[in-house]
Amino acid sequence: MSEGIAPAPPSIVRCGWAGDDPLMVAYHDQEWGVPVRDDAALFERLMLECFQAGLSWRTILHRREQFHRAFDGWDAERIARYGPDDLARLLADPGIIRNRLKVEGAVKNARAYLQIREETGSFSDYLWSFTGGDVLDRPAPQSMADIPATTPESDSLSKALKKRGFTFVGSTICYAFMQSAGLVNDHVVGCVSR
């Protein structure tokens, strides 16, 4: 090697879904798969996943700040009291996903979240009970194709949340939420975040 020429830095390997969008890369590197134990933070993550149903995560991530503003910082107690004026305001807000069922679902979900918290004392403990309180750390997937869309744990979580009054919480959404909030580690082999 010639003097003065530094070797090329090793390339960083990430899960393929992160792509090269700076916001997606930052989310992948700093948040996705990091265990979350805070009730309010888990509620926000779950609500964003509910809004993502049928859309790309990139679409939601790029509107995350607008969602946070529009939904009063994801304050479940305030959202649970939303009435017709609030729904009209949200449905007119171009910064969020203006799907009536999803907006109404966020209000319904806030009420269900508060009920779980009241009954169990901790939304976090309730959610983490579906993984036995620990991160599901199965063998690292070789590629994105090796990551399932659902698991028995997400099936159970979905059924339980629906029974408690949540909406937009099918097993696929629940599994995406579990990945996001670090209840499961699905970073691929060689990923910088593994």
MDTraj code that builds the backbone (N, CA, C; nanometers):
import mdtraj as md
import numpy as np

residues = "MET SER GLU GLY ILE ALA PRO ALA PRO PRO SER ILE VAL ARG CYS GLY TRP ALA GLY ASP ASP PRO LEU MET VAL ALA TYR HIS ASP GLN GLU TRP GLY VAL PRO VAL ARG ASP ASP ALA ALA LEU PHE GLU ARG LEU MET LEU GLU CYS PHE GLN ALA GLY LEU SER TRP ARG THR ILE LEU HIS ARG ARG GLU GLN PHE HIS ARG ALA PHE ASP GLY TRP ASP ALA GLU ARG ILE ALA ARG TYR GLY PRO ASP ASP LEU ALA ARG LEU LEU ALA ASP PRO GLY ILE ILE ARG ASN ARG LEU LYS VAL GLU GLY ALA VAL LYS ASN ALA ARG ALA TYR LEU GLN ILE ARG GLU GLU THR GLY SER PHE SER ASP TYR LEU TRP SER PHE THR GLY GLY ASP VAL LEU ASP ARG PRO ALA PRO GLN SER MET ALA ASP ILE PRO ALA THR THR PRO GLU SER ASP SER LEU SER LYS ALA LEU LYS LYS ARG GLY PHE THR PHE VAL GLY SER THR ILE CYS TYR ALA PHE MET GLN SER ALA GLY LEU VAL ASN ASP HIS VAL VAL GLY CYS VAL SER ARG".split()
xyz = np.array([
    [0.0849, -0.1175, 0.0000],
    [0.0000, 0.0000, 0.0000],
    [0.0888, 0.1229, 0.0000],
    [0.0550, 0.2235, -0.0792],
    [0.1326, 0.3465, -0.0859],
    [0.1189, 0.4233, 0.0435],
    [0.2263, 0.4899, 0.0806],
    [0.2246, 0.5714, 0.1997],
    [0.1282, 0.6880, 0.1810],
    [0.0529, 0.7215, 0.2850],
    [-0.0393, 0.8344, 0.2777],
    [-0.1787, 0.7978, 0.2293],
    [-0.1986, 0.6767, 0.1808],
    [-0.3322, 0.6359, 0.1357],
    [-0.3913, 0.5427, 0.2409],
    [-0.4983, 0.5894, 0.3025],
    [-0.5633, 0.5101, 0.4075],
    [-0.6481, 0.4009, 0.3442],
    [-0.6560, 0.2870, 0.4108],
    [-0.7420, 0.1809, 0.3570],
    [-0.8881, 0.2248, 0.3647],
    [-0.9664, 0.1741, 0.2747],
    [-1.1098, 0.2063, 0.2738],
    [-1.1734, 0.1505, 0.4017],
    [-1.2634, 0.2293, 0.4625],
    [-1.3285, 0.1780, 0.5835],
    [-1.4173, 0.0590, 0.5483],
    [-1.4289, -0.0342, 0.6419],
    [-1.5149, -0.1489, 0.6123],
    [-1.6582, -0.1007, 0.5947],
    [-1.7291, -0.1625, 0.5020],
    [-1.8667, -0.1192, 0.4798],
    [-1.9527, -0.1656, 0.5959],
    [-2.0499, -0.0829, 0.6308],
    [-2.1403, -0.1144, 0.7410],
    [-2.2565, -0.1949, 0.6861],
    [-2.2843, -0.3059, 0.7512],
    [-2.3949, -0.3915, 0.7105],
    [-2.5151, -0.3590, 0.7978],
    [-2.6293, -0.3373, 0.7325],
    [-2.7552, -0.3126, 0.8028],
    [-2.8619, -0.4035, 0.7436],
    [-2.9722, -0.4150, 0.8172],
    [-3.0882, -0.4845, 0.7639],
    [-3.1313, -0.4142, 0.6361],
    [-3.1670, -0.4917, 0.5339],
    [-3.1962, -0.4360, 0.4026],
    [-3.3062, -0.3313, 0.3997],
    [-3.4042, -0.3390, 0.4902],
    [-3.5162, -0.2445, 0.4861],
    [-3.4736, -0.1015, 0.5170],
    [-3.3587, -0.0835, 0.5823],
    [-3.3151, 0.0526, 0.6177],
    [-3.2806, 0.1342, 0.4936],
    [-3.2316, 0.0664, 0.3891],
    [-3.1978, 0.1366, 0.2652],
    [-3.0959, 0.2459, 0.2875],
    [-3.1109, 0.3557, 0.2111],
    [-3.0158, 0.4662, 0.2252],
    [-3.0841, 0.5970, 0.2645],
    [-3.2115, 0.5906, 0.2989],
    [-3.2825, 0.7075, 0.3482],
    [-3.2248, 0.7418, 0.4864],
    [-3.1722, 0.8630, 0.5060],
    [-3.1082, 0.8971, 0.6334],
    [-3.1980, 0.8759, 0.7559],
    [-3.3261, 0.9059, 0.7433],
    [-3.4177, 0.8884, 0.8556],
    [-3.4381, 0.7405, 0.8872],
    [-3.4494, 0.6593, 0.7825],
    [-3.4650, 0.5145, 0.8016],
    [-3.3377, 0.4548, 0.8623],
    [-3.2223, 0.4988, 0.8159],
    [-3.0951, 0.4481, 0.8685],
    [-3.0820, 0.4849, 1.0162],
    [-3.1130, 0.6093, 1.0508],
    [-3.1048, 0.6516, 1.1914],
    [-3.2022, 0.5721, 1.2774],
    [-3.3238, 0.5500, 1.2281],
    [-3.4231, 0.4720, 1.3019],
    [-3.3724, 0.3291, 1.3230],
    [-3.3198, 0.2690, 1.2171],
    [-3.2645, 0.1338, 1.2268],
    [-3.1520, 0.1279, 1.3303],
    [-3.0587, 0.2209, 1.3218],
    [-2.9387, 0.2160, 1.4053],
    [-2.9650, 0.2525, 1.5511],
    [-3.0636, 0.3391, 1.5749],
    [-3.0811, 0.3925, 1.7106],
    [-3.2071, 0.3437, 1.7826],
    [-3.3067, 0.2924, 1.7089],
    [-3.4328, 0.2590, 1.7744],
    [-3.4829, 0.1168, 1.7496],
    [-3.4845, 0.0741, 1.6245],
    [-3.5483, -0.0529, 1.5897],
    [-3.4788, -0.1675, 1.6611],
    [-3.5538, -0.2416, 1.7384],
    [-3.4993, -0.3555, 1.8089],
    [-3.4401, -0.3235, 1.9451],
    [-3.4380, -0.1948, 1.9824],
    [-3.3884, -0.1572, 2.1151],
    [-3.5042, -0.1742, 2.2137],
    [-3.4874, -0.2544, 2.3181],
    [-3.5977, -0.2797, 2.4113],
    [-3.6533, -0.1519, 2.4749],
    [-3.7845, -0.1372, 2.4653],
    [-3.8566, -0.0230, 2.5224],
    [-3.9404, -0.0764, 2.6377],
    [-3.9309, -0.0117, 2.7530],
    [-4.0060, -0.0551, 2.8715],
    [-4.0969, 0.0548, 2.9260],
    [-4.0977, 0.1704, 2.8631],
    [-4.1783, 0.2827, 2.9087],
    [-4.3197, 0.2737, 2.8505],
    [-4.4218, 0.2824, 2.9368],
    [-4.5608, 0.2690, 2.8921],
    [-4.5948, 0.3644, 2.7784],
    [-4.5669, 0.4924, 2.7977],
    [-4.6047, 0.5937, 2.6978],
    [-4.5315, 0.5718, 2.5656],
    [-4.4044, 0.5372, 2.5734],
    [-4.3272, 0.5127, 2.4508],
    [-4.3801, 0.3903, 2.3765],
    [-4.4209, 0.2878, 2.4510],
    [-4.4776, 0.1688, 2.3881],
    [-4.6121, 0.2003, 2.3240],
    [-4.6921, 0.2820, 2.3899],
    [-4.8207, 0.3216, 2.3311],
    [-4.7969, 0.3959, 2.1994],
    [-4.7033, 0.4889, 2.1982],
    [-4.6735, 0.5631, 2.0748],
    [-4.6279, 0.4692, 1.9640],
    [-4.5366, 0.3783, 1.9947],
    [-4.4878, 0.2843, 1.8929],
    [-4.6019, 0.2002, 1.8377],
    [-4.6891, 0.1533, 1.9266],
    [-4.8008, 0.0709, 1.8809],
    [-4.8944, 0.1518, 1.7920],
    [-4.9205, 0.2765, 1.8287],
    [-5.0099, 0.3598, 1.7474],
    [-4.9499, 0.3872, 1.6101],
    [-4.8213, 0.4112, 1.6041],
    [-4.7576, 0.4339, 1.4735],
    [-4.7663, 0.3085, 1.3878],
    [-4.7483, 0.1927, 1.4480],
    [-4.7620, 0.0677, 1.3725],
    [-4.9054, 0.0505, 1.3230],
    [-5.0035, 0.0895, 1.4046],
    [-5.1436, 0.0805, 1.3618],
    [-5.1683, 0.1690, 1.2394],
    [-5.1122, 0.2887, 1.2401],
    [-5.1288, 0.3780, 1.1255],
    [-5.0535, 0.3266, 1.0041],
    [-4.9498, 0.2464, 1.0262],
    [-4.8698, 0.1952, 0.9156],
    [-4.9420, 0.0857, 0.8378],
    [-5.0444, 0.0251, 0.8944],
    [-5.1148, -0.0862, 0.8294],
    [-5.1461, -0.0527, 0.6830],
    [-5.0934, -0.1340, 0.5921],
    [-5.1176, -0.1156, 0.4497],
    [-5.0275, -0.0129, 0.3830],
    [-4.9398, 0.0493, 0.4596],
    [-4.8493, 0.1513, 0.4068],
    [-4.7053, 0.1111, 0.4352],
    [-4.6113, 0.1893, 0.3868],
    [-4.4710, 0.1619, 0.4167],
    [-4.4319, 0.2298, 0.5481],
    [-4.3360, 0.1691, 0.6172],
    [-4.2876, 0.2295, 0.7409],
    [-4.2217, 0.3644, 0.7111],
    [-4.1598, 0.3762, 0.5960],
    [-4.0960, 0.5029, 0.5576],
    [-4.1985, 0.6163, 0.5581],
    [-4.3187, 0.5898, 0.5061],
    [-4.4252, 0.6908, 0.5039],
    [-4.4567, 0.7380, 0.6454],
    [-4.4683, 0.6453, 0.7388],
    [-4.5007, 0.6798, 0.8768],
    [-4.3846, 0.7523, 0.9427],
    [-4.2641, 0.7007, 0.9244],
    [-4.1473, 0.7606, 0.9882],
    [-4.1286, 0.9060, 0.9455],
    [-4.1546, 0.9337, 0.8190],
    [-4.1384, 1.0707, 0.7705],
    [-4.2504, 1.1635, 0.8194],
    [-4.3547, 1.1084, 0.8784],
    [-4.4641, 1.1888, 0.9353],
    [-4.4692, 1.1787, 1.0878],
    [-4.3718, 1.1141, 1.1445],
    [-4.3727, 1.0877, 1.2882],
    [-4.3898, 1.2151, 1.3716],
    [-4.3152, 1.3169, 1.3403],
    [-4.3255, 1.4419, 1.4167],
    [-4.4631, 1.5055, 1.4016],
    [-4.5204, 1.4983, 1.2814],
    [-4.6551, 1.5526, 1.2611],
    [-4.7577, 1.4727, 1.3418],
    [-4.7426, 1.3402, 1.3466],
    [-4.8307, 1.2578, 1.4293],
    [-4.8191, 1.2991, 1.5760],
    [-4.6968, 1.3158, 1.6223],
    [-4.6718, 1.3515, 1.7616],
    [-4.7422, 1.4832, 1.7956],
    [-4.7319, 1.5805, 1.7069],
    [-4.7971, 1.7102, 1.7273],
    [-4.9485, 1.6946, 1.7230],
    [-4.9991, 1.6284, 1.6209],
    [-5.1443, 1.6183, 1.6001],
    [-5.2137, 1.5412, 1.7118],
    [-5.1461, 1.4414, 1.7676],
    [-5.2051, 1.3585, 1.8727],
    [-5.1547, 1.3982, 2.0121],
    [-5.1305, 1.5263, 2.0310],
    [-5.0953, 1.5790, 2.1638],
    [-4.9831, 1.5001, 2.2299],
    [-4.8766, 1.4758, 2.1538],
    [-4.7619, 1.4048, 2.2090],
    [-4.7932, 1.2614, 2.2470],
    [-4.8958, 1.2054, 2.1868],
    [-4.9431, 1.0695, 2.2135],
    [-4.9828, 1.0528, 2.3606],
    [-5.0385, 1.1583, 2.4170],
    [-5.0898, 1.1558, 2.5544],
    [-5.2219, 1.0778, 2.5521],
    [-5.2186, 0.9535, 2.5982],
    [-5.3357, 0.8650, 2.5887],
    [-5.4568, 0.9204, 2.6628],
    [-5.4349, 0.9855, 2.7753],
    [-5.5484, 1.0401, 2.8508],
    [-5.6199, 1.1488, 2.7716],
    [-5.5443, 1.2315, 2.7019],
    [-5.6068, 1.3355, 2.6182],
    [-5.6748, 1.2734, 2.4968],
    [-5.6060, 1.1790, 2.4329],
    [-5.6622, 1.1155, 2.3133],
    [-5.7923, 1.0434, 2.3466],
    [-5.7968, 0.9788, 2.4624],
    [-5.9164, 0.9039, 2.5032],
    [-6.0385, 0.9946, 2.5165],
    [-6.0155, 1.1239, 2.5372],
    [-6.1267, 1.2200, 2.5524],
    [-6.1598, 1.2925, 2.4221],
    [-6.0931, 1.2577, 2.3128],
    [-6.1209, 1.3255, 2.1857],
    [-6.2677, 1.3088, 2.1484],
    [-6.3232, 1.4178, 2.0971],
    [-6.4606, 1.4171, 2.0505],
    [-6.4674, 1.4512, 1.9024],
    [-6.5859, 1.4837, 1.8527],
    [-6.6048, 1.5119, 1.7103],
    [-6.5165, 1.6246, 1.6563],
    [-6.4941, 1.7296, 1.7345],
    [-6.4091, 1.8398, 1.6873],
    [-6.2648, 1.7942, 1.6681],
    [-6.2168, 1.7124, 1.7603],
    [-6.0802, 1.6610, 1.7488],
    [-6.0669, 1.5698, 1.6272],
    [-6.1672, 1.4836, 1.6065],
    [-6.1631, 1.3950, 1.4902],
    [-6.1639, 1.4750, 1.3608],
    [-6.2457, 1.5805, 1.3556],
    [-6.2497, 1.6665, 1.2358],
    [-6.1148, 1.7334, 1.2142],
    [-6.0526, 1.7811, 1.3220],
    [-5.9205, 1.8451, 1.3128],
    [-5.8180, 1.7464, 1.2575],
    [-5.8189, 1.6241, 1.3084],
    [-5.7223, 1.5246, 1.2636],
    [-5.7457, 1.4840, 1.1180],
    [-5.8708, 1.4684, 1.0813],
    [-5.9012, 1.4283, 0.9436],
    [-5.8708, 1.5376, 0.8419],
    [-5.8519, 1.6601, 0.8904],
    [-5.8164, 1.7716, 0.8012],
    [-5.6661, 1.7993, 0.8016],
    [-5.5904, 1.7257, 0.8811],
    [-5.4472, 1.7510, 0.8975],
    [-5.3676, 1.6775, 0.7900],
    [-5.3072, 1.7504, 0.6948],
    [-5.2332, 1.6845, 0.5866],
    [-5.1008, 1.6230, 0.6321],
    [-5.0595, 1.6493, 0.7549],
    [-4.9331, 1.5964, 0.8042],
    [-4.9399, 1.4537, 0.8531],
    [-5.0620, 1.3998, 0.8679],
    [-5.0764, 1.2626, 0.9172],
    [-5.1506, 1.1784, 0.8124],
    [-5.1721, 1.0530, 0.8443],
    [-5.2530, 0.9652, 0.7589],
    [-5.3982, 0.9916, 0.7972],
    [-5.4757, 1.0425, 0.7021],
    [-5.6121, 1.0853, 0.7331],
    [-5.7147, 0.9776, 0.6981],
    [-5.6947, 0.8636, 0.7549],
    [-5.7861, 0.7519, 0.7376],
    [-5.8809, 0.7525, 0.8571],
    [-6.0086, 0.7707, 0.8311],
    [-6.1063, 0.7841, 0.9400],
    [-6.1017, 0.6659, 1.0366],
    [-6.0961, 0.5438, 0.9839],
    [-6.0957, 0.4266, 1.0709],
    [-5.9721, 0.4238, 1.1606],
    [-5.8578, 0.4629, 1.1061],
    [-5.7352, 0.4641, 1.1858],
    [-5.7375, 0.5747, 1.2899],
    [-5.7880, 0.6916, 1.2533],
    [-5.7973, 0.8031, 1.3482],
    [-5.8931, 0.7662, 1.4611],
    [-6.0098, 0.7150, 1.4260],
    [-6.1048, 0.6716, 1.5290],
    [-6.0466, 0.5560, 1.6102],
    [-5.9703, 0.4708, 1.5432],
    [-5.9061, 0.3595, 1.6114],
    [-5.8051, 0.4057, 1.7153],
    [-5.7345, 0.5150, 1.6888],
    [-5.6377, 0.5675, 1.7858],
    [-5.7079, 0.6081, 1.9150],
    [-5.8280, 0.6656, 1.9027],
    [-5.9050, 0.7048, 2.0210],
    [-5.9487, 0.5794, 2.0968],
    [-5.9994, 0.4837, 2.0250],
    [-6.0421, 0.3566, 2.0853],
    [-5.9231, 0.2877, 2.1525],
    [-5.8091, 0.2889, 2.0864],
    [-5.6898, 0.2244, 2.1400],
    [-5.6385, 0.2956, 2.2644],
    [-5.6492, 0.4286, 2.2674],
    [-5.6070, 0.5028, 2.3862],
    [-5.6915, 0.4621, 2.5065],
    [-5.8191, 0.4456, 2.4844],
    [-5.9082, 0.4029, 2.5942],
    [-5.8730, 0.2620, 2.6412],
    [-5.8453, 0.1722, 2.5464],
    [-5.8087, 0.0348, 2.5819],
    [-5.6739, 0.0315, 2.6549],
    [-5.5805, 0.1128, 2.6102],
    [-5.4489, 0.1240, 2.6751],
    [-5.4652, 0.1673, 2.8203],
    [-5.5455, 0.2706, 2.8435],
    [-5.5670, 0.3203, 2.9796],
    [-5.6318, 0.2133, 3.0669],
    [-5.7217, 0.1359, 3.0090],
    [-5.7876, 0.0287, 3.0840],
    [-5.6864, -0.0784, 3.1245],
    [-5.5995, -0.1170, 3.0328],
    [-5.4964, -0.2165, 3.0659],
    [-5.4054, -0.1627, 3.1756],
    [-5.3657, -0.0380, 3.1616],
    [-5.2771, 0.0218, 3.2625],
    [-5.3436, 0.0251, 3.3997],
    [-5.4722, 0.0581, 3.4005],
    [-5.5457, 0.0632, 3.5264],
    [-5.5584, -0.0763, 3.5891],
    [-5.5863, -0.1759, 3.5069],
    [-5.6067, -0.3120, 3.5570],
    [-5.4778, -0.3826, 3.5965],
    [-5.3704, -0.3585, 3.5208],
    [-5.2468, -0.4334, 3.5436],
    [-5.1377, -0.3522, 3.6115],
    [-5.1507, -0.2199, 3.6079],
    [-5.0491, -0.1333, 3.6663],
    [-4.9400, -0.0925, 3.5698],
    [-4.9230, -0.1676, 3.4596],
    [-4.8145, -0.1363, 3.3662],
    [-4.8439, -0.1948, 3.2288],
    [-4.8575, -0.1070, 3.1299],
    [-4.8750, -0.1519, 2.9923],
    [-4.7497, -0.2274, 2.9479],
    [-4.6349, -0.1791, 2.9909],
    [-4.5090, -0.2433, 2.9549],
    [-4.5042, -0.3871, 3.0064],
    [-4.5334, -0.4062, 3.1341],
    [-4.5312, -0.5420, 3.1898],
    [-4.6309, -0.6321, 3.1172],
    [-4.7471, -0.5753, 3.0846],
    [-4.8491, -0.6518, 3.0128],
    [-4.7941, -0.6997, 2.8779],
    [-4.7356, -0.6083, 2.8006],
    [-4.6835, -0.6450, 2.6685],
    [-4.5669, -0.7431, 2.6785],
    [-4.4751, -0.7148, 2.7690],
    [-4.3567, -0.7999, 2.7817],
    [-4.3911, -0.9388, 2.8342],
    [-4.5090, -0.9546, 2.8938],
    [-4.5482, -1.0882, 2.9414],
    [-4.5634, -1.1855, 2.8242],
    [-4.5859, -1.1334, 2.7046],
    [-4.6025, -1.2197, 2.5877],
    [-4.4691, -1.2771, 2.5380],
    [-4.3589, -1.2245, 2.5922],
    [-4.2270, -1.2794, 2.5590],
    [-4.1595, -1.3350, 2.6835],
    [-4.2362, -1.3532, 2.7892],
    [-4.1790, -1.4031, 2.9146],
    [-4.0937, -1.2999, 2.9853],
    [-4.1093, -1.1728, 2.9487],
    [-4.0343, -1.0648, 3.0127],
    [-3.8985, -1.0380, 2.9522],
    [-3.8562, -1.1184, 2.8576],
    [-3.7242, -1.1039, 2.7955],
    [-3.7364, -1.0843, 2.6449],
    [-3.6295, -1.0342, 2.5859],
    [-3.6228, -1.0202, 2.4402],
    [-3.6194, -1.1592, 2.3780],
    [-3.7049, -1.1812, 2.2792],
    [-3.6984, -1.3063, 2.2027],
    [-3.5781, -1.2955, 2.1103],
    [-3.4736, -1.3666, 2.1423],
    [-3.3487, -1.3559, 2.0681],
    [-3.3189, -1.4893, 2.0003],
    [-3.3956, -1.5156, 1.8976],
    [-3.3764, -1.6385, 1.8211],
    [-3.2477, -1.6267, 1.7379],
    [-3.2055, -1.7362, 1.6776],
    [-3.0876, -1.7264, 1.5904],
    [-3.1078, -1.6158, 1.4861],
    [-3.0049, -1.5411, 1.4611],
    [-3.0139, -1.4288, 1.3683],
    [-3.0553, -1.4755, 1.2292],
    [-3.1529, -1.4055, 1.1696],
    [-3.1911, -1.4409, 1.0324],
    [-3.0756, -1.4104, 0.9367],
    [-3.0609, -1.4959, 0.8355],
    [-2.9557, -1.4747, 0.7364],
    [-2.9889, -1.3570, 0.6446],
    [-3.1194, -1.3385, 0.6194],
    [-3.1628, -1.2302, 0.5303],
    [-3.3037, -1.1883, 0.5706],
    [-3.3529, -1.0845, 0.5120],
    [-3.4873, -1.0356, 0.5411],
    [-3.5915, -1.1431, 0.5063],
    [-3.5617, -1.2249, 0.4077],
    [-3.6552, -1.3302, 0.3674],
    [-3.6752, -1.4346, 0.4772],
    [-3.5820, -1.4418, 0.5710],
    [-3.5909, -1.5391, 0.6796],
    [-3.6706, -1.4878, 0.8000],
    [-3.7161, -1.3644, 0.7939],
    [-3.7913, -1.3067, 0.9053],
    [-3.9399, -1.3317, 0.8826],
    [-4.0058, -1.3927, 0.9792],
    [-4.1486, -1.4214, 0.9619],
    [-4.2339, -1.2948, 0.9709],
    [-4.3524, -1.3013, 0.9155],
    [-4.4464, -1.1886, 0.9264],
    [-4.5233, -1.1955, 1.0579],
    [-4.5380, -1.3161, 1.1100],
    [-4.6068, -1.3370, 1.2373],
    [-4.5379, -1.4502, 1.3116],
    [-4.5654, -1.4583, 1.4407],
    [-4.5126, -1.5662, 1.5241],
    [-4.6228, -1.6075, 1.6216],
    [-4.6068, -1.7184, 1.6898],
    [-4.7062, -1.7540, 1.7920],
    [-4.7237, -1.6434, 1.8969],
    [-4.6139, -1.5749, 1.9300],
    [-4.6213, -1.4655, 2.0279],
    [-4.7024, -1.3478, 1.9749],
    [-4.6827, -1.3128, 1.8477],
    [-4.7600, -1.2012, 1.7915],
    [-4.9060, -1.2410, 1.7731],
    [-4.9300, -1.3680, 1.7443],
    [-5.0684, -1.4169, 1.7363],
    [-5.1379, -1.3994, 1.8711],
    [-5.0699, -1.4392, 1.9777],
    [-5.1276, -1.4290, 2.1125],
    [-5.1493, -1.2838, 2.1522],
    [-5.0511, -1.1983, 2.1237],
    [-5.0640, -1.0565, 2.1564],
    [-5.1799, -0.9940, 2.0804],
    [-5.1911, -1.0258, 1.9533],
    [-5.2995, -0.9728, 1.8709],
    [-5.4361, -1.0110, 1.9277],
    [-5.4519, -1.1382, 1.9591],
    [-5.5798, -1.1857, 2.0144],
    [-5.6121, -1.1154, 2.1459],
    [-5.5120, -1.1017, 2.2302],
    [-5.5335, -1.0400, 2.3619],
    [-5.5693, -0.8921, 2.3483],
    [-5.4992, -0.8209, 2.2602],
    [-5.5281, -0.6775, 2.2422],
    [-5.6670, -0.6574, 2.1821],
    [-5.7027, -0.7396, 2.0853],
    [-5.8366, -0.7292, 2.0255],
    [-5.9444, -0.7544, 2.1309],
    [-5.9208, -0.8547, 2.2146],
    [-6.0175, -0.8878, 2.3198],
    [-6.0357, -0.7704, 2.4161],
    [-5.9320, -0.6910, 2.4320],
    [-5.9371, -0.5763, 2.5229],
    [-5.9855, -0.4488, 2.4534],
    [-6.0230, -0.4588, 2.3256],
    [-6.0823, -0.3447, 2.2569],
    [-5.9935, -0.2704, 2.1604],
    [-5.8711, -0.3158, 2.1396],
    [-5.7823, -0.2500, 2.0428],
    [-5.8265, -0.2829, 1.9008],
    [-5.7912, -0.1950, 1.8110],
    [-5.8185, -0.2159, 1.6690],
    [-5.6891, -0.1927, 1.5898],
    [-5.6840, -0.2432, 1.4669],
    [-5.5639, -0.2377, 1.3826],
    [-5.4459, -0.3057, 1.4521],
    [-5.4730, -0.4181, 1.5161],
    [-5.3684, -0.4926, 1.5852],
    [-5.3681, -0.6394, 1.5418],
    [-5.3689, -0.6612, 1.4107],
    [-5.3549, -0.7971, 1.3605],
    [-5.2175, -0.8510, 1.3953],
    [-5.1989, -0.9785, 1.3760],
    [-5.0730, -1.0415, 1.4147],
    [-4.9519, -0.9815, 1.3420],
    [-4.9679, -0.9456, 1.2142],
    [-4.8557, -0.8859, 1.1401],
    [-4.8171, -0.7513, 1.1997],
    [-4.9169, -0.6699, 1.2326],
    [-4.8885, -0.5398, 1.2947],
    [-4.8252, -0.5617, 1.4315],
    [-4.8775, -0.6564, 1.5068],
    [-4.8208, -0.6842, 1.6393],
    [-4.6758, -0.7300, 1.6284],
    [-4.6445, -0.8113, 1.5263],
    [-4.5062, -0.8559, 1.5138],
    [-4.4142, -0.7402, 1.4745],
    [-4.4605, -0.6549, 1.3845],
    [-4.3806, -0.5371, 1.3483],
    [-4.3576, -0.4494, 1.4714],
    [-4.4603, -0.4355, 1.5539],
    [-4.4467, -0.3595, 1.6781],
    [-4.3448, -0.4264, 1.7701],
    [-4.3525, -0.5581, 1.7843],
    [-4.2590, -0.6302, 1.8711],
    [-4.1149, -0.6118, 1.8229],
    [-4.0952, -0.6105, 1.6918],
    [-3.9612, -0.5858, 1.6371],
    [-3.9170, -0.4434, 1.6688],
    [-4.0048, -0.3489, 1.6429],
    [-3.9737, -0.2080, 1.6642],
    [-3.9364, -0.1797, 1.8088],
    [-4.0172, -0.2312, 1.9028],
    [-3.9992, -0.2010, 2.0446],
    [-3.9006, -0.2942, 2.1141],
    [-3.8339, -0.3788, 2.0378],
    [-3.7280, -0.4618, 2.0924],
    [-3.7731, -0.5823, 2.1719],
    [-3.8991, -0.6226, 2.1575],
    [-3.9436, -0.7443, 2.2233],
    [-3.8853, -0.8662, 2.1537],
    [-3.8390, -0.8445, 2.0314],
    [-3.7730, -0.9493, 1.9541],
    [-3.6552, -0.8854, 1.8818],
    [-3.5488, -0.9617, 1.8633],
    [-3.4322, -0.9112, 1.7918],
    [-3.4260, -0.9802, 1.6568],
    [-3.4634, -0.9067, 1.5526],
    [-3.4628, -0.9618, 1.4167],
    [-3.3599, -0.8964, 1.3257],
    [-3.2574, -0.8357, 1.3828],
    [-3.1489, -0.7840, 1.2991],
    [-3.0792, -0.9032, 1.2337],
    [-3.0472, -0.8895, 1.1055],
    [-2.9884, -1.0002, 1.0299],
    [-2.8431, -1.0232, 1.0678],
    [-2.7926, -1.1401, 1.0321],
    [-2.6528, -1.1756, 1.0563],
    [-2.5626, -1.0661, 0.9989],
    [-2.4678, -1.0221, 1.0773],
    [-2.3715, -0.9221, 1.0320],
    [-2.4179, -0.7786, 1.0470],
    [-2.5439, -0.7576, 1.0841],
    [-2.5952, -0.6215, 1.0978],
    [-2.5230, -0.5482, 1.2092],
    [-2.4916, -0.4229, 1.1868],
    [-2.4227, -0.3405, 1.2841],
    [-2.5001, -0.3307, 1.4158],
    [-2.6311, -0.3470, 1.4100],
    [-2.7140, -0.3359, 1.5305],
    [-2.7426, -0.4700, 1.5979],
    [-2.6901, -0.5772, 1.5452],
    [-2.7156, -0.7105, 1.6025],
    [-2.6471, -0.7172, 1.7366],
])
top = md.Topology()
chain = top.add_chain()
for i, resn in enumerate(residues, 1):
    res = top.add_residue(resn, chain, resSeq=i)
    for name in ("N", "CA", "C"):
        top.add_atom(name, md.element.get_by_symbol(name[0]), res)
traj = md.Trajectory(xyz[None], top)
